[in-house]
Amino acid sequence: MDWKLELIVVPSADVDRSKSFYIDHLNFDLTVDYENKGFRVVQLVPPGSACAIALMPNPEAAGTLQGLHLVVPNIGAARSELIGRDTEVSELFHYVEGRQHPGPDPDHTDYATFFTFNDPDGNGWLVQEVGWTPLKDQ
């Protein structure tokens, strides 16, 4: 039997602000925006992902979700794309023998290079490079 991870709940103090961030800054696709009698859920899917996030109003828990990972084949291009959308992101960093070092892994080793960003509520994301693919003009 397959057990598929399909949805991760992301707490938000302001769902409309968060929805705009995920669409405008991260290019997530809106799949659900449902409201009924004070209940609201907004679901968005990252490009190429089978797993969605659900923005749920929960001001008390907003910013407590940390360590969500997005996986990309070219971390430099992904970082440039987010910067181009006015998203605050960290510098690239990588790990060697369990120690963090600045910059990308020189060999583009899978699972070694990262950058981070936070959504407007402070929920923390890591972007990780797996299956490095150079851009066509590289």
CORCOR-V647895 format. One record per residue. N is the residue number from 1. RES is the residue in one letter. PHI is phi in whole degrees, 0 to 359 (NA if undefined). OMEGA is omega in degrees with one decimal (NA if undefined). Layout:
N,RES,PHI,OMEGA
N,RES,PHI,OMEGA
This chain:
1,M,NA,175.3
2,D,278,172.4
3,W,241,-173.9
4,K,259,172.3
5,L,278,-173.8
6,E,245,-171.8
7,L,209,174.7
8,I,237,179.7
9,V,277,179.1
10,V,245,-178.6
11,P,289,-176.2
12,S,219,173.8
13,A,278,-178.6
14,D,217,-174.0
15,V,299,-179.9
16,D,296,177.5
17,R,297,179.4
18,S,295,178.3
19,K,303,178.8
20,S,299,179.3
21,F,299,-176.3
22,Y,293,178.0
23,I,280,-172.4
24,D,283,-176.1
25,H,266,-174.2
26,L,248,177.8
27,N,65,175.1
28,F,290,176.7
29,D,267,175.9
30,L,282,178.6
31,T,247,-180.0
32,V,215,167.2
33,D,220,-171.1
34,Y,239,176.8
35,E,222,178.7
36,N,203,175.3
37,K,51,176.4
38,G,84,177.2
39,F,260,179.3
40,R,219,173.7
41,V,221,176.3
42,V,238,178.4
43,Q,248,179.8
44,L,224,-178.6
45,V,235,174.2
46,P,296,178.5
47,P,305,177.0
48,G,81,-176.2
49,S,262,172.9
50,A,265,-178.4
51,C,255,-180.0
52,A,258,168.0
53,I,249,175.2
54,A,241,175.6
55,L,278,-179.0
56,M,239,177.5
57,P,296,178.5
58,N,198,-175.7
59,P,304,-178.2
60,E,293,-177.1
61,A,261,-177.8
62,A,303,178.8
63,G,89,-177.6
64,T,271,-179.4
65,L,277,-175.6
66,Q,229,171.6
67,G,88,174.5
68,L,294,-177.2
69,H,247,166.8
70,L,249,-176.5
71,V,249,-178.4
72,V,227,179.0
73,P,274,179.3
74,N,216,-172.1
75,I,291,177.3
76,G,296,178.3
77,A,293,179.3
78,A,297,179.3
79,R,296,178.5
80,S,298,178.7
81,E,298,179.9
82,L,292,176.4
83,I,299,177.5
84,G,297,176.4
85,R,259,177.9
86,D,60,176.2
87,T,261,176.5
88,E,284,-179.9
89,V,229,176.9
90,S,282,169.4
91,E,289,174.1
92,L,291,173.2
93,F,214,179.4
94,H,218,-179.0
95,Y,243,171.7
96,V,229,-179.9
97,E,50,175.9
98,G,79,-179.6
99,R,246,-178.6
100,Q,281,177.8
101,H,228,178.6
102,P,289,175.7
103,G,86,179.9
104,P,284,172.8
105,D,297,-174.6
106,P,297,-179.9
107,D,260,-176.5
108,H,54,177.6
109,T,299,178.4
110,D,304,175.2
111,Y,69,-173.6
112,A,255,-173.5
113,T,248,-174.1
114,F,219,155.8
115,F,215,-176.0
116,T,234,170.1
117,F,203,176.2
118,N,240,172.0
119,D,280,-176.0
120,P,299,178.9
121,D,271,-177.6
122,G,96,172.8
123,N,296,-170.3
124,G,258,-179.3
125,W,240,169.2
126,L,242,171.8
127,V,252,-171.9
128,Q,232,179.7
129,E,268,176.0
130,V,220,178.3
131,G,71,-173.5
132,W,313,176.9
133,T,229,177.8
134,P,291,174.2
135,L,290,-176.1
136,K,301,-178.3
137,D,267,179.0
138,Q,267,NA
